Amino acid sequence: MPTKFSSDVVQYPPQRLAELGQLAAAENSPFSLSDRIGLVADALALSKAGYSTVSSALQLISTLRDEKERETDVYLRVNDLCG
């Protein structure tokens, strides 16, 4: 079950985050660009705050790396959060 830290940040257990990443990366994914960016943003923010592992966030990013049209926006967000 996800843990909601605020109205904007949700933490999923590592296995569930990996499953969501697979679904988000699928060719006909129901996840919008905003959804994918949100998953990455939450995973990075929670790992930065020490509430989850960096490896979970990096695994999600790795799973989404093959996005075609949306790749730039997701990675720009990753860059903003890591910078």
C-alpha angles and dihedrals in degrees: 000000000000121000115225112212097179138341088284108036126068126180118207124193109261094254093050091047089053090050091049089049091054091049092046091051094050116114095244095033119167087216116103123217088259090053092052093047089049092052091051093044093050093046092050095044092050093047091047089052092048097247095114138015125276088225091064091054092045091049090054091050090048091051091052095045094099095061111131115199097016100043096101095055094049093049093046087057091048089051092050092052096046096043 
